[in-house]
Amino acid sequence: MTYPESIDWLFSTQLFGIKLGLDGPRRLLKEFLAYPEHGVKVIHIAGTNGKGSTCAMINSVSRAAGNRTGLFTSPHLIDFRERIRVSGREIPEQECSAMLTELRGICETLDPHPTFFEIALVLAMRWFRENSCEIIVLETGMGGRLDATTAVPADVCAITPIALDHMQWLGDTVEQIAAEKAAIFVEGKPALSAPQEPGVRKVLEKEANERRSPLTFIEAPLAGYPLALAGIHQRWNAALALECLHQAGIHLDYGTVHHGLSVVRWPGRFERLEHAGREIILDGAHNPQGAAVVAETWREQFGTRQATLVFSAVAAKDVRGILAFIAPLAAKIHLCPVDTPRASPRKNSPRTSRRMPRRTSATRASLPPSPPPC
């Protein structure tokens, strides 16, 4: 298959939906020779908010320390290949299409057919193996206990802040969701967590105790280093990222950490852009807790300055809760359709509105605060 043909085939497998479970990805990892080599360190990150940023910082500092690092994240923003990077470089189109062609042949022999996410993970793991990656950083897709990434044996597991999300799959309370996510903990291996509310913390402690995994909670945000990602929450993520590397046995010194954190980039997380002489802040917050962080970071950066808010969402999540935090930042709000079958139906006209949509949608990408010209 050509690269476009291989990507078309891969996305066609979304018709198989979400199938939580580990038997399928384990079988595919084995068939495709995609398990990591002996001695390769695997760091596995789950949580509700901050997973991608934490993974990006682990990757950047690990590279600064001289390691060849594989990074698997989701979703992508523009190109599928963003999900699979070796030392910062996306998997090339030719290699991606060649391996997807091989994977297609394997998948056609399997019942049930592997899902989109399982195929993407196994493709990444094989590419990391072929490139002799020394550190592999895996971002959980959803949950943890039955997420495909959990099929890969991990050396260090970490949980970012937990909130209500994906409730139709993971449970109706933060405690139920925490139990699903904490199930990534591996017997006898280090477990780490960002600060959590008391009920969540207790669940994580129970899960770690059952697995005899030494559990450490991050107690303070990182200080004393420059950080390319905006917001105090990113300093908590940075502290978690550095502890993951320490627990993985990666030697860190001031210069390595300084460089790794000062150059880290993670698009779509309070990302500052320029267009037609105006500054745009792009953020993909998709639940109320994420929106609260966006609002906090906006006020850190811009004080009481008001924005023009451009907002798009997909159906399933708490749009009312999200807008409750970010709408007060805005002088104007534009509700825009998004081109996907998962889109939330637009209740208002395309003209500016401050009226809240009904609770029928989820943020897929929000484009908060583009300030008016000075």
N, C-alpha and C positions, 0 to 999 in steps of 0.2 A: 504494500500500500504506500502511496505517497503520504507526505505529512498531512495535508488536508483530509485525505481519505481516512487516515488512521485516527485523526481527531474526531471526524464525523462518526466513525464506528464507536470510539470510546464514549462519546456523548449519547449515542443511541442506547448504550447499556443503562442509562438512567431510567429507561422503561422498566428495568427490573426492580427499581425502587430501593428503599433502605432495608437491609436485612442484617439486623444486629446478631452477632455471634462470631466465634473464633474458629470454628471448624473450617469454614470456607477460606478465610485468609491464610490459615496455617497450611492447608492443602495446596493453595496456589503458591505460597512462598517456597514450599518444598519442590513442587513441580518445576518452578521457574528458577531454581537454585538462587534464591534471593535472600536467604538468611545471612546475617552478618558473619564475617570471619571471626575466628577465635581471637580474643584480645581487643576487638573493636568496642569502644565504649558507646552505649546507647543511653541517651537522656530523653525521658518521656514526660511530656507536659500535658496536663489536663486542667480543667477549670471552666469558668463561664466567661470571664473578662480578662484580657491581658495575656492570653496564651501566645498569640502571634508575636507580640512585642517581646515577651520573655524569651521565646525561641530565637528571635532575631538578635537579641543581645548575647545569648549564649553562643550563637554562631559567630558573631563579630569578634567577641573576646577570644574565643577558641582559635579563630583564624589569626588574630594578633599574636597569640602564643605560639604560632607556627604549625598548627595542626591542619590537616586536610579534613574538612568538615562537610558532611552531608546534611542538608536541611530539607525537611518535608513539612509543608504547611498547607492549609486550606482555609477558605477558598482562594482562587486567584482573582485578580482584579481585571486583567485584560487578556492575558495569554495563559493557557493551561500550564505552560512550561515554568511559570513562576513558582509552581508548587514544588519543584524538584531542582535543587541547586547544589552544586559541589563547589566549595570555596567561593561562593558568591555568584557563580556562573550558572545560568539556566541550562538544563539539558538541551543539547543541540537538536534541531528538527530532524536531521537525518537519523541520528541514533534513537530518538524518540519514536519515529515511525517504524524503524526496523524492529525495535523491541515490542512495540504494540502489535506489529504483524505476527511476531512469534507468539505473543500472549493470546492473540485472537484464536490461533490454532489450538492452543491449550484449553482456552475457555469453552470452545465449541464441544469439547469432549467431557465437560464437567456438568453435573446436575446436582444442585441447582447452578445456574449460570452465575459466575461472580458479578458483583455489583461494580458500578463506576468507581466507588471509593476504594474497594478492594484492589481493583486493577491498578489504580493510580498509586496506591501504596506499594504494591509489589514491583511495579515499574521503577519506582524511586529506589527501593531497596536493592534491586539488581544493579541499577546505575551506580549507587554508592559502592557496592561491592566491586564492580569493574574498575572503579576509580580509586580503589584502596583507601577509602575514607577511614580516618582514625577515630573520629567522633561523629556520631549520628544523632541528630536532634529531631524528634518526632512530635508534632502537634496533634493531639487527639482530634478526631473529627467531631464526635458527639458522645457525651457521656464518658465511658471508660471501661466499665466491666465487660461490655460486649463490643466495644469499638475495635475495628480491624487493627489499629496500631498496637493494641494490647497483645496481639499475636506475636509481636517481635519482643524477644527477651530484653528487658531493660536493666541497666545498672544503677540508675538513679531515676526516681520518679518525683514529680513536683506538682502541686495543685495551686493554681492562681485563684483569686477571689471567686467565690461561688455565689450565684444568685439564681432566681427563677428564670429558666429558659428551657426550650425543648420539652415542655412539661408533658406533652402527649407521649413522649418516649421515656422520660427519665423520672417522672413522679411529680406530685402536686405540691410538695414542700421542699424547702432547701435542704432539710435533713435527708429526705429520700434521694434528692439529686446528689448530695454529698456522698452518700453511700455508693452510688453508681460510679462516681468519679474516683473515689478513694480505692476502688477495686483494681486500679492500675498498680497499686503497691505490690512489690515483689518480695517473696519470702527472704528475709535476712538482708535485703538491700536498703540503702538509705532512702528515706521518704522526707519530703520537704513540703512546706506550705506557707503561702502568704497569710497574713492575719485573717481570721475568719470570725464570724459572729459565734457566740457561745454554743448554740445548738450544733452548728456545723463543725466546730472544733472538736466537740465531744464525739461526733460520728467518726471523724478522721482518726482520733486517738484510738477508738475501738477497733477500727479496721487495721490500723498499723499494729496494734497489740496482737490481734489475731494472727497476723502474718509475721510477727516478730521482726518487724521493720523499724529500725530506729527513726523516730519522727522528730523533726526540728521545725519550729515555727519561726519565721522571720520576725524580729522584734523591732527593727528600725529601718527607715529608708536609707539608701546609700547616700553618703555625703562625701565631699572632698574630691569629687571627680566631675569633669564636664560630661554632659549627656546630651546627645543630639536629638532626643525625643522629648517633647514638651510635657510638663505636668508633674506634680508631686507623685502621682500614682506610678509614673514611669520610674521613679527612684525606688519605690517599693519593688517593682518588677526587676529592676537592676540588681537589687540586693538578693532577690531570689535567684536570678540568673547566675550571679557569682558564686552563691552557695552551691548551686548545682555543679558548677565546674570544679569547685573545691572538693566536693564529695566524690566526683568522678576521678579525682587524682590528678587534675590538670594544674601544673605549676603556674601561679600567677604572681606578677610583680606590679609595682605601681605603673611603670611605663606601658606594660601590656594592657592593663585595665584602662588606663587613660586613653590609649589609642583606640582600643576596641569600642569603648562607649562613645567616644567623640565622633566616630565615623559611622555608627550604626544608622541604618535607614530602614523604615518600615512604612511603606506608603499607606495612605488612608487612615492614619491615626494622628489626628490633629496635624495633618500635613499642610504646610504653607506653600501656596502657589501664587503666581502672578498672571493676570490676564487683563489685557486692555488697560493697563495702568491701575488695576484694582487688585487688592490682596484677597485671596480665597483660602478659607480653611476647609479642608476635606476630611471628613471623619465617618467611619462606618459603624458608629454605635448602633446596637440593635436591641437593646433592652433598657429599662429605666436606669439601672445602675450605671451602665455605660454612658447614658445621656447625662447623668449627674456629674460624671467625671469630665465630660466635654464642657459642661457649663462651668464647673470649677476651674478648669484649665483656661477657658475663655476669659474668665474674670481675672485670673492670674496674669494673663498676657495683655488684656485690653481694658481692664477695669469696668467702667459703666458704659463703655462705648457700645452702641447698638449695631445690629447686623441686618442684612437681608438674608433670610433663611430660605434655602431651596431644599425641599424635602421630598424624598421618594421612599416607598415602602412596598414590601410584599405581604401577602396575607398570612396571618398566624400569630402575630405577636402584639404586644401592648403598645400601640401607637399613642394612645391617650397618655399612658404613663411616660413615654419617651418625650412627647411634646410638653408635658408638664414642666420638664426641666429646661428644655432648650427654647421653647416659645418666648419666655420672658426676656431672652437675649435679643429678640428680633423687633425691628421697627416694621418690617414687612415679612410675610411668609408666602412662598409660592409652593403649592402642592402640585407635584408633577407625576405623571404616569411613568411607570418603568416597563420596559419591553420584555415581559416574561409571563408565562401562564400563572405564576405564583403572585402576580401583582395584586395589590389591594385595589378594589374599585374606588375611583375618585368620587367623593361625595360632594365636593365643592366645584365651582367653576374654576377655570385656569387662572382667573384673576386673583390678586392677593386676598387672603382671608386669614383671620385670627381664630376662626371657628375650629374646634377640635373635631377630628374624625371620630367615628364610632370605634369601639375596641374590636377591630376586625383585621388589623394589619400588623406587619412587622417591618422594622427598618432593615432594608438591605444595604442601603448606603445613604447616609445623610450628608448634605453639603451645607453644614452650618456656616455660619457667620462670615459673610463677605461684607466688610465694612464699607460705608459710603465713602466717596472720595474726600480727602482732606481739603 
